[in-house]
Amino acid sequence: MIVPMKKAVVIMQGKDSFNALAALRELGILHLEFERPVKSKNINDLLEELQLLNQVLNILAEVRIGSGMVFVGEESGNVEVNVRQIIDLFKRKTQLTEHLQVLTAQIKDYEIWGDFDPQDFVSLAEKNIFAGLFQIPVGQLNRLPEDIVVSKLSIKGGIANCLIISRNKIEIGFKEISLPQIGLLNMRRRRDEDTRVIKDLQRQLLDQVRYLGILNKIKLDLQKDLDFQEALSGMSQAESLSYISGYLPFDNVERLMYRAKQERWALRISEPQAEDNVPVLLRNPKWIAVINPIFKFLEILPGYYELDISLPFLIFFSIFFGMLIGDAGYGIVYFLITLLLHRRAIKLKRSTRSFFLFYILSFCAIIWGLCTGTFFGHDWVMQTGYKPLIPALNNEKTLQRLCFLIGAVHLSLAHIWRAILKFPALNMLADIGWTAILWACFFIARVLILGDLFPPFAKILLIAGIFLVIIFTNPQRNIIKGIGEGLGTLALSFVNNFTDVVSYIRLFAVGLAGVAIADAFNAMAFSAGNAHIFNLILAGFIILLGHSLGVILGPVGVLVHGVRLNVLEFSSHAGISWSGQNYKPFKK
């Protein structure tokens, strides 16, 4: 559920502002709201320090990943870390690496010409002896003027790399190769030197990685200081008084009132208004809260005045995961990976909340695979004589009907939920009307796509739904204006309702595609031939490659399609815009 919030204004004497903020931060329950821009020299200085520190942390993280380091020992105690030195080391390494790439490309380009000193060409020109490097088709060599000296250094692909010397300016109709700044030997020496320096700089950067722990702690302290300075700057003043406002959960009001009495603050508690930007705090039972990692990953939250769809999201996302993955073998792989990571997290004393969601999703994939007889593919399982728990799910039309049914149920739930919240207002009947239209669209989809018959009662649903939407979208005294608005809404949304129901067929299409790819790789492996050791190795490689792709790409399909059906289709029918901001109390 979305926790109800209260709006609070805390008033204190101006001279007590600093201590009051310290007390509020210690209390840690008020999400601050500033009535004026937060600007000060202290804030700018802290922002610059944080920017510099973030740059260093990104550099060291990149160095650690590039070196393959998994665990980093952390220095402790009073250690001074020169962050600017780390940035300078990284910049120099980056510049040298870019120069090395250019130099390596130049060496490759000029190797065909051999080693020479470009200054010799300048010296000869001063004596009216002109020399140049040219690439000339072999067939054109005989057509060159007789008063020039041509030395063929090498020939490749019908092109001769030539050194041409003349007493006059060389004009032979072919483009002259530009000379490098230094000779090939010096290029190689500089390349070796750059390589050595880059390795040394990399070693120095690796030596700094051990300070990652301290730097992260410093960042946290700087962020706390920044939050405090922003709160101090954002406080409003009226004569000798200062005040600050914010939001807190309804069940924390008593704590704030008790602290206000202790600190001798004035306090005003009120209900948030519609125009207020109220933060959102989701508070659900643990078995529902397992879906929170998905919300955090997608960085989405419903608005304060919207619905918390955590429970239906969890239920339907789990169903979608099972259908889209569609393979019990893949489900077992996900389960084992989750189990290993879970044990590692326990060993490292890290949070394990998110793992329970992946256990649920893994079991859904396993159950769906058992129902359809799919285990690292479908065809080979059927050849063993295995009987699926629900054979009908292997019939394409039956599965498509199921997808349309899931879509109608899912979207109807959104409108029924909205209707319950609107009760007893008359406009709740418009949502009942949309529910009827959705089920009519369900039968229309079956007629148009599957060739089923359109049942007579579906016509009644369609007519009743249209009537309710037109009349009760905006029931008011001016009947004509209300009907006009209802007609407009119907015209804009009727086709969308049909396409939204049909869009659930993606569960069938994507799931079928995944099984088909698995079967294709299995067929390739089985066609490798006899039991010769080479053929067995080849077959094993094909199976490993194919199913590894399936295991990796499966969750991508879930993120694209399973999330979409919840975040777009369902949410648009439930009136959820995902515009909420997270509740972040001012605290240590």
C-alpha positions as CSV (number, residue, x, y, z in Angstrom):
1,M,0.0,0.0,0.0
2,I,1.0,3.6,-0.5
3,V,1.5,5.0,3.1
4,P,-0.7,8.0,3.8
5,M,1.4,11.1,4.4
6,K,1.0,14.2,6.5
7,K,2.4,17.6,5.7
8,A,4.4,19.3,8.5
9,V,5.8,22.8,9.0
10,V,8.4,23.1,11.8
11,I,9.0,26.6,13.1
12,M,11.8,27.7,15.4
13,Q,13.7,30.8,16.3
14,G,16.3,31.8,13.7
15,K,19.2,31.5,16.0
16,D,18.3,27.8,16.6
17,S,18.1,26.8,12.9
18,F,21.3,24.8,12.9
19,N,20.5,22.9,16.0
20,A,17.0,22.3,14.9
21,L,18.1,20.8,11.6
22,A,20.6,18.6,13.5
23,A,17.7,17.3,15.7
24,L,15.5,16.7,12.6
25,R,18.3,14.8,10.9
26,E,18.7,12.7,14.0
27,L,15.0,12.0,14.1
28,G,15.1,10.9,10.4
29,I,11.4,10.9,9.4
30,L,10.8,14.2,7.6
31,H,11.1,14.4,3.8
32,L,12.0,18.0,3.3
33,E,10.4,20.4,0.8
34,F,12.1,23.7,0.0
35,E,10.2,26.8,-0.7
36,R,13.1,28.7,-2.2
37,P,16.2,27.7,-4.3
38,V,19.0,26.2,-2.3
39,K,22.2,28.2,-3.1
40,S,25.2,29.0,-1.0
41,K,29.0,29.0,-1.3
42,N,29.2,25.9,1.0
43,I,26.8,24.0,-1.3
44,N,28.8,24.9,-4.4
45,D,32.1,23.8,-2.7
46,L,30.6,20.5,-1.6
47,L,29.1,19.8,-5.1
48,E,32.6,20.4,-6.6
49,E,34.2,18.0,-4.1
50,L,31.5,15.4,-4.8
51,Q,32.0,15.7,-8.5
52,L,35.7,15.3,-8.1
53,L,35.2,12.3,-5.8
54,N,32.7,10.6,-8.1
55,Q,35.2,11.0,-11.0
56,V,37.9,9.3,-8.9
57,L,35.5,6.5,-7.8
58,N,34.6,5.9,-11.4
59,I,38.2,5.8,-12.4
60,L,39.2,3.3,-9.7
61,A,36.1,1.1,-10.4
62,E,37.1,1.0,-14.1
63,V,40.7,0.1,-13.2
64,R,39.5,-2.6,-10.8
65,I,37.1,-4.1,-13.4
66,G,39.8,-3.9,-16.1
67,S,42.2,-5.7,-14.0
68,G,39.8,-8.5,-13.2
69,M,39.9,-7.8,-9.4
70,V,36.8,-9.1,-7.6
71,F,37.6,-8.3,-4.0
72,V,39.5,-5.2,-2.9
73,G,41.1,-5.0,0.5
74,E,40.3,-1.7,2.1
75,E,42.8,0.6,3.8
76,S,41.7,1.8,7.2
77,G,42.8,4.5,9.6
78,N,43.9,8.1,8.8
79,V,45.0,7.8,5.2
80,E,45.3,10.8,2.9
81,V,44.3,10.1,-0.6
82,N,45.4,12.6,-3.3
83,V,42.3,12.4,-5.6
84,R,43.8,14.9,-8.0
85,Q,46.9,12.8,-8.4
86,I,44.6,9.8,-9.3
87,I,42.8,11.9,-11.9
88,D,46.1,13.1,-13.4
89,L,47.4,9.6,-13.6
90,F,44.3,8.4,-15.4
91,K,44.3,11.4,-17.8
92,R,48.0,10.7,-18.6
93,K,47.3,7.0,-19.1
94,T,44.3,7.8,-21.4
95,Q,46.3,10.3,-23.5
96,L,49.2,7.9,-23.8
97,T,46.9,5.0,-24.8
98,E,45.3,7.1,-27.5
99,H,48.7,8.2,-28.7
100,L,49.9,4.6,-28.7
101,Q,46.9,3.6,-30.9
102,V,47.7,6.3,-33.4
103,L,51.4,5.4,-33.3
104,T,50.7,1.7,-33.8
105,A,48.5,2.5,-36.8
106,Q,51.3,4.7,-38.3
107,I,53.9,1.9,-37.8
108,K,51.6,-0.5,-39.7
109,D,51.2,2.0,-42.5
110,Y,54.9,2.9,-42.9
111,E,56.3,-0.6,-42.4
112,I,56.0,-1.3,-46.2
113,W,58.4,1.7,-46.8
114,G,61.2,0.5,-44.5
115,D,63.1,2.7,-42.1
116,F,64.2,6.2,-43.2
117,D,64.7,9.6,-41.7
118,P,62.0,12.1,-42.9
119,Q,64.5,14.9,-42.4
120,D,66.6,13.5,-45.2
121,F,63.9,14.4,-47.7
122,V,64.0,18.0,-46.4
123,S,67.8,18.2,-46.7
124,L,67.7,16.9,-50.3
125,A,65.0,19.4,-51.3
126,E,67.3,22.2,-50.0
127,K,69.8,21.0,-52.6
128,N,67.2,20.9,-55.4
129,I,66.9,17.2,-55.2
130,F,63.3,16.2,-54.7
131,A,62.3,12.8,-53.3
132,G,58.8,11.4,-52.5
133,L,56.9,8.2,-51.7
134,F,54.2,7.1,-54.2
135,Q,51.9,4.1,-54.7
136,I,51.6,3.4,-58.4
137,P,49.9,0.6,-60.3
138,V,52.5,-1.7,-61.7
139,G,51.2,-1.3,-65.2
140,Q,51.7,2.5,-65.1
141,L,55.4,2.3,-64.1
142,N,56.6,2.3,-67.8
143,R,54.7,5.5,-68.5
144,L,56.6,7.6,-65.9
145,P,58.9,10.3,-67.2
146,E,62.5,9.3,-68.1
147,D,64.1,12.1,-66.1
148,I,63.1,10.7,-62.7
149,V,64.6,7.8,-60.7
150,V,62.1,5.1,-59.6
151,S,63.0,2.6,-56.9
152,K,60.5,-0.1,-56.3
153,L,60.5,-0.9,-52.6
154,S,57.7,-3.5,-52.6
155,I,54.7,-4.7,-54.6
156,K,51.4,-5.8,-53.2
157,G,48.1,-6.4,-54.9
158,G,49.3,-4.9,-58.2
159,I,50.4,-1.7,-56.5
160,A,54.1,-0.7,-56.4
161,N,55.4,1.2,-53.4
162,C,58.0,3.4,-55.0
163,L,60.6,6.0,-54.0
164,I,60.9,8.6,-56.7
165,I,63.8,11.1,-57.0
166,S,64.0,14.0,-59.4
167,R,65.9,17.2,-60.1
168,N,62.5,19.0,-60.5
169,K,59.3,19.2,-58.6
170,I,57.7,15.7,-58.9
171,E,54.4,15.9,-60.9
172,I,53.5,12.5,-62.2
173,G,49.7,12.4,-61.7
174,F,49.7,10.2,-58.6
175,K,49.1,11.3,-55.0
176,E,52.3,11.5,-52.9
177,I,52.3,9.7,-49.6
178,S,52.7,12.1,-46.7
179,L,55.9,11.7,-44.6
180,P,55.8,10.9,-40.9
181,Q,57.4,13.2,-38.4
182,I,59.9,10.5,-37.3
183,G,61.4,7.4,-38.8
184,L,60.1,3.9,-38.3
185,L,62.9,2.9,-35.9
186,N,62.1,5.9,-33.7
187,M,58.4,5.2,-33.9
188,R,59.0,1.7,-32.6
189,R,61.2,3.0,-29.8
190,R,58.5,5.5,-28.8
191,R,55.8,2.7,-28.9
192,D,57.9,0.6,-26.6
193,E,58.5,3.5,-24.3
194,D,54.8,4.5,-24.2
195,T,53.8,0.8,-23.5
196,R,56.2,0.8,-20.6
197,V,54.9,4.1,-19.2
198,I,51.3,3.0,-19.6
199,K,52.0,-0.2,-17.6
200,D,53.7,1.8,-14.9
201,L,50.7,4.2,-14.7
202,Q,48.4,1.2,-14.6
203,R,50.4,-0.2,-11.7
204,Q,50.2,3.1,-9.8
205,L,46.4,3.3,-10.4
206,L,46.0,-0.3,-9.2
207,D,47.9,0.6,-6.1
208,Q,45.2,3.3,-5.4
209,V,42.3,0.8,-5.8
210,R,42.8,-0.2,-2.2
211,Y,41.4,3.2,-1.1
212,L,38.0,2.5,-2.7
213,G,36.5,1.8,0.7
214,I,37.7,5.0,2.3
215,L,36.7,7.1,-0.7
216,N,33.2,5.7,-0.5
217,K,33.0,6.5,3.2
218,I,34.2,10.1,2.4
219,K,31.6,10.4,-0.3
220,L,28.8,9.4,2.2
221,D,30.1,12.0,4.6
222,L,30.2,14.7,1.9
223,Q,26.7,13.7,0.8
224,K,25.4,14.1,4.4
225,D,27.1,17.5,4.7
226,L,25.5,18.5,1.3
227,D,22.1,17.4,2.5
228,F,22.5,19.4,5.7
229,Q,23.7,22.6,3.9
230,E,20.9,22.3,1.4
231,A,18.4,22.1,4.2
232,L,20.0,25.0,6.0
233,S,19.9,27.1,2.8
234,G,16.4,26.0,1.9
235,M,14.9,27.1,5.2
236,S,12.4,30.0,5.0
237,Q,12.5,33.0,7.3
238,A,9.9,35.4,8.7
239,E,11.4,38.1,10.9
240,S,13.2,36.3,13.8
241,L,11.7,32.9,13.0
242,S,12.8,30.2,10.6
243,Y,10.7,27.4,9.3
244,I,11.0,24.3,7.1
245,S,8.3,22.1,5.7
246,G,8.1,18.5,4.6
247,Y,6.2,15.2,4.6
248,L,6.2,12.3,6.9
249,P,4.2,9.0,7.3
250,F,1.0,9.3,9.3
251,D,2.3,6.9,11.9
252,N,5.3,9.0,12.7
253,V,3.4,12.2,13.6
254,E,3.5,11.4,17.3
255,R,7.3,11.1,17.2
256,L,7.7,14.5,15.5
257,M,5.2,16.1,18.0
258,Y,7.1,14.6,21.0
259,R,10.4,16.0,19.6
260,A,8.9,19.4,18.9
261,K,7.8,19.7,22.6
262,Q,11.3,18.8,23.7
263,E,13.0,21.3,21.4
264,R,10.3,24.0,21.9
265,W,9.4,24.2,18.2
266,A,6.0,25.3,16.8
267,L,4.5,22.7,14.6
268,R,1.7,22.6,12.1
269,I,0.4,19.2,10.8
270,S,-2.0,19.1,7.9
271,E,-3.3,16.9,5.0
272,P,-1.4,17.3,1.7
273,Q,-3.3,19.2,-1.0
274,A,-3.8,18.0,-4.6
275,E,-1.1,20.4,-5.9
276,D,1.5,19.2,-3.4
277,N,4.3,17.0,-4.7
278,V,3.9,14.3,-2.0
279,P,6.6,11.6,-1.8
280,V,5.7,8.0,-2.1
281,L,6.4,5.3,0.5
282,L,5.4,1.7,-0.4
283,R,4.8,-0.5,2.6
284,N,3.6,-4.1,1.9
285,P,3.9,-7.5,3.6
286,K,7.2,-9.2,2.9
287,W,5.7,-11.7,0.5
288,I,4.4,-8.8,-1.7
289,A,7.4,-6.6,-1.2
290,V,9.6,-9.1,-3.1
291,I,8.5,-7.2,-6.3
292,N,10.3,-4.0,-5.1
293,P,13.6,-4.9,-6.8
294,I,11.8,-4.6,-10.1
295,F,10.5,-1.1,-9.3
296,K,14.0,-0.1,-8.1
297,F,15.6,-1.5,-11.3
298,L,13.1,0.3,-13.5
299,E,13.2,3.4,-11.3
300,I,9.4,3.8,-11.3
301,L,6.9,4.6,-8.6
302,P,3.2,5.3,-8.7
303,G,2.1,8.8,-7.9
304,Y,0.9,9.5,-4.3
305,Y,-2.8,9.7,-5.4
306,E,-2.5,6.6,-7.7
307,L,-2.8,2.9,-7.0
308,D,-0.1,0.6,-5.6
309,I,-0.2,-2.3,-8.0
310,S,2.6,-4.3,-6.3
311,L,0.4,-7.4,-5.7
312,P,-1.1,-7.7,-9.3
313,F,2.3,-6.7,-10.7
314,L,3.9,-9.6,-8.7
315,I,1.2,-12.1,-9.7
316,F,1.0,-11.3,-13.4
317,F,4.8,-10.7,-13.9
318,S,5.4,-14.1,-12.5
319,I,2.9,-15.6,-14.9
320,F,4.4,-13.7,-17.8
321,F,7.9,-14.9,-16.8
322,G,6.9,-18.5,-16.8
323,M,5.2,-18.2,-20.2
324,L,7.9,-16.1,-21.9
325,I,10.8,-18.4,-20.6
326,G,8.6,-21.5,-21.1
327,D,11.3,-24.0,-20.3
328,A,11.7,-26.1,-17.1
329,G,15.4,-26.6,-17.8
330,Y,16.1,-22.9,-18.0
331,G,14.0,-22.4,-14.8
332,I,16.3,-24.9,-13.0
333,V,19.4,-23.0,-14.3
334,Y,17.9,-19.7,-13.0
335,F,17.1,-21.4,-9.7
336,L,20.7,-22.8,-9.3
337,I,22.3,-19.4,-10.2
338,T,20.0,-17.7,-7.7
339,L,20.9,-20.3,-5.0
340,L,24.6,-19.8,-5.5
341,L,24.4,-16.0,-5.5
342,H,22.1,-16.2,-2.4
343,R,24.6,-18.3,-0.5
344,R,27.4,-15.9,-1.5
345,A,25.4,-12.9,-0.3
346,I,24.8,-14.6,3.0
347,K,28.5,-15.3,3.4
348,L,29.4,-11.7,2.6
349,K,26.6,-10.5,4.9
350,R,24.8,-8.6,2.2
351,S,21.0,-8.0,1.7
352,T,19.2,-11.1,0.4
353,R,15.7,-9.7,-0.2
354,S,15.8,-9.7,-4.0
355,F,16.7,-13.4,-4.2
356,F,13.2,-14.5,-3.2
357,L,11.7,-12.8,-6.3
358,F,14.1,-14.8,-8.5
359,Y,13.2,-18.0,-6.7
360,I,9.5,-17.3,-7.5
361,L,10.2,-16.6,-11.1
362,S,12.4,-19.7,-11.5
363,F,9.6,-21.9,-10.1
364,C,7.1,-20.3,-12.5
365,A,9.4,-21.2,-15.5
366,I,9.8,-24.7,-14.1
367,I,6.0,-25.2,-13.6
368,W,5.2,-23.9,-17.1
369,G,7.8,-26.1,-18.7
370,L,6.4,-29.2,-16.9
371,C,2.9,-28.2,-18.1
372,T,4.0,-28.0,-21.7
373,G,6.7,-30.7,-21.7
374,T,9.6,-28.4,-22.4
375,F,13.0,-29.1,-20.9
376,F,15.9,-27.5,-22.8
377,G,13.6,-27.7,-25.8
378,H,10.4,-29.5,-26.6
379,D,10.7,-31.9,-29.5
380,W,13.3,-34.2,-27.9
381,V,11.2,-34.4,-24.7
382,M,8.1,-35.5,-26.7
383,Q,10.2,-38.2,-28.4
384,T,10.9,-39.8,-25.0
385,G,7.2,-40.3,-24.4
386,Y,6.8,-37.7,-21.7
387,K,3.2,-36.6,-21.2
388,P,2.9,-32.9,-20.4
389,L,0.8,-32.0,-17.4
390,I,-1.5,-29.9,-19.6
391,P,-1.2,-31.1,-23.2
392,A,-3.7,-28.5,-24.5
393,L,-1.0,-25.8,-23.9
394,N,0.9,-27.2,-26.9
395,N,-2.0,-26.4,-29.2
396,E,-1.3,-23.0,-30.8
397,K,-4.9,-21.8,-30.9
398,T,-5.6,-22.9,-27.3
399,L,-2.5,-21.0,-26.1
400,Q,-3.5,-17.9,-28.1
401,R,-7.0,-18.0,-26.5
402,L,-5.3,-18.3,-23.1
403,C,-3.2,-15.2,-23.9
404,F,-6.3,-13.2,-24.9
405,L,-8.0,-14.4,-21.7
406,I,-5.1,-13.3,-19.5
407,G,-5.2,-9.9,-21.2
408,A,-8.9,-9.5,-20.6
409,V,-8.7,-10.5,-17.0
410,H,-5.6,-8.4,-16.4
411,L,-7.0,-5.2,-17.9
412,S,-10.5,-5.8,-16.4
413,L,-8.9,-6.0,-13.0
414,A,-7.5,-2.4,-13.5
415,H,-11.0,-1.0,-14.3
416,I,-12.8,-2.9,-11.6
417,W,-10.2,-1.7,-9.0
418,R,-10.8,1.9,-10.2
419,A,-14.6,1.4,-10.0
420,I,-14.3,0.2,-6.4
421,L,-12.3,3.2,-5.4
422,K,-14.7,5.6,-7.1
423,F,-17.8,4.1,-5.4
424,P,-20.4,5.4,-4.8
425,A,-19.7,8.2,-7.4
426,L,-21.7,7.6,-10.7
427,N,-18.6,7.7,-12.8
428,M,-17.6,4.3,-11.4
429,L,-20.1,3.0,-14.0
430,A,-17.9,4.2,-16.8
431,D,-15.2,1.8,-15.6
432,I,-17.8,-1.0,-15.5
433,G,-18.6,-0.1,-19.1
434,W,-14.9,-0.3,-20.1
435,T,-14.8,-3.7,-18.4
436,A,-17.7,-4.9,-20.6
437,I,-16.0,-3.4,-23.7
438,L,-12.8,-5.2,-22.9
439,W,-14.5,-8.6,-22.8
440,A,-16.3,-7.8,-26.0
441,C,-12.9,-7.0,-27.5
442,F,-11.7,-10.4,-26.2
443,F,-14.4,-12.2,-28.3
444,I,-13.7,-9.9,-31.3
445,A,-10.0,-10.8,-31.1
446,R,-10.9,-14.5,-31.1
447,V,-13.2,-14.0,-34.2
448,L,-10.7,-12.0,-36.2
449,I,-7.5,-13.9,-35.3
450,L,-8.6,-17.4,-34.5
451,G,-11.8,-17.7,-36.5
452,D,-14.0,-18.4,-33.5
453,L,-17.8,-17.6,-33.5
454,F,-18.9,-14.3,-32.0
455,P,-21.3,-15.3,-29.1
456,P,-24.6,-13.4,-28.9
457,F,-24.1,-12.2,-25.3
458,A,-20.9,-10.5,-26.4
459,K,-23.1,-8.1,-28.4
460,I,-25.0,-7.3,-25.3
461,L,-21.6,-6.6,-23.5
462,L,-20.5,-4.3,-26.2
463,I,-23.7,-2.3,-26.4
464,A,-24.0,-2.1,-22.6
465,G,-20.4,-1.0,-22.3
466,I,-20.7,1.7,-24.9
467,F,-23.8,3.0,-23.2
468,L,-22.2,3.2,-19.7
469,V,-19.1,4.9,-21.1
470,I,-21.0,7.5,-23.0
471,I,-23.4,8.3,-20.2
472,F,-21.2,8.1,-17.1
473,T,-17.7,9.2,-18.2
474,N,-18.6,12.6,-16.8
475,P,-22.1,12.6,-15.4
476,Q,-23.3,16.1,-14.7
477,R,-26.3,18.3,-15.0
478,N,-25.5,19.3,-18.5
479,I,-26.4,16.0,-20.1
480,I,-25.4,17.0,-23.7
481,K,-21.9,18.1,-22.6
482,G,-21.5,14.9,-20.5
483,I,-22.5,12.7,-23.4
484,G,-20.2,14.6,-25.8
485,E,-17.3,14.0,-23.5
486,G,-18.2,10.3,-23.2
487,L,-18.4,10.0,-27.0
488,G,-15.0,11.6,-27.3
489,T,-13.5,9.2,-24.8
490,L,-15.0,6.2,-26.5
491,A,-13.8,7.3,-29.9
492,L,-10.2,7.8,-28.7
493,S,-10.0,4.6,-26.5
494,F,-12.1,1.9,-28.1
495,V,-9.5,0.8,-30.6
496,N,-6.8,1.0,-27.9
497,N,-8.8,-1.4,-25.8
498,F,-8.9,-3.9,-28.7
499,T,-5.2,-3.6,-29.5
500,D,-4.3,-3.9,-25.8
501,V,-6.1,-7.2,-25.5
502,V,-4.5,-8.4,-28.7
503,S,-1.0,-7.3,-27.5
504,Y,-1.0,-10.1,-24.9
505,I,-0.4,-12.5,-27.8
506,R,3.2,-11.6,-27.4
507,L,3.3,-14.1,-24.5
508,F,2.6,-16.8,-27.1
509,A,4.8,-15.5,-29.8
510,V,7.9,-14.8,-27.7
511,G,7.6,-18.0,-25.7
512,L,7.1,-20.1,-28.9
513,A,10.2,-18.4,-30.5
514,G,12.3,-19.3,-27.5
515,V,11.3,-23.0,-27.7
516,A,11.8,-23.0,-31.4
517,I,15.4,-21.7,-31.1
518,A,16.1,-24.3,-28.4
519,D,14.7,-27.1,-30.7
520,A,16.8,-25.8,-33.6
521,F,20.0,-26.0,-31.7
522,N,19.1,-29.5,-30.4
523,A,18.4,-30.6,-34.0
524,M,21.8,-29.2,-35.1
525,A,23.5,-31.1,-32.3
526,F,21.7,-34.4,-33.0
527,S,22.5,-34.2,-36.7
528,A,26.3,-34.2,-35.9
529,G,26.3,-37.9,-36.8
530,N,27.8,-40.9,-35.1
531,A,29.5,-41.2,-31.7
532,H,32.9,-40.2,-33.0
533,I,34.7,-38.1,-30.3
534,F,34.9,-35.0,-32.6
535,N,31.2,-35.2,-33.4
536,L,30.4,-35.5,-29.7
537,I,32.5,-32.5,-28.8
538,L,30.9,-30.5,-31.7
539,A,27.4,-31.5,-30.6
540,G,28.1,-30.6,-27.0
541,F,29.4,-27.2,-28.1
542,I,26.3,-26.5,-30.2
543,I,24.0,-27.5,-27.3
544,L,26.0,-25.4,-24.8
545,L,26.0,-22.4,-27.1
546,G,22.3,-22.6,-28.0
547,H,21.0,-23.0,-24.5
548,S,23.4,-20.4,-23.1
549,L,21.9,-17.9,-25.6
550,G,18.5,-19.0,-24.4
551,V,19.3,-18.5,-20.8
552,I,20.8,-15.1,-21.4
553,L,18.2,-13.7,-23.8
554,G,15.2,-15.1,-22.0
555,P,15.2,-12.5,-19.2
556,V,15.8,-9.8,-21.9
557,G,12.5,-10.8,-23.5
558,V,10.8,-10.7,-20.1
559,L,12.1,-7.2,-19.4
560,V,10.8,-6.0,-22.8
561,H,7.5,-7.8,-22.9
562,G,6.6,-8.9,-19.4
563,V,7.4,-5.5,-17.9
564,R,5.6,-3.7,-20.7
565,L,2.3,-5.5,-20.2
566,N,2.3,-4.3,-16.5
567,V,3.9,-0.9,-16.8
568,L,2.1,0.2,-20.0
569,E,-1.0,-1.7,-20.9
570,F,-2.2,-2.5,-17.3
571,S,-1.1,0.8,-15.9
572,S,-2.7,2.9,-18.5
573,H,-6.1,1.2,-17.8
574,A,-5.5,1.6,-14.1
575,G,-4.7,5.3,-14.5
576,I,-1.1,5.0,-13.3
577,S,1.4,7.5,-14.7
578,W,4.4,6.3,-12.6
579,S,5.1,9.9,-11.7
580,G,5.9,9.4,-8.0
581,Q,9.0,10.5,-6.2
582,N,10.6,8.3,-3.6
583,Y,10.2,9.2,0.1
584,K,13.7,10.2,1.2
585,P,13.7,11.4,4.8
586,F,16.3,13.8,6.0
587,K,18.5,11.6,8.2
588,K,22.0,10.6,9.0
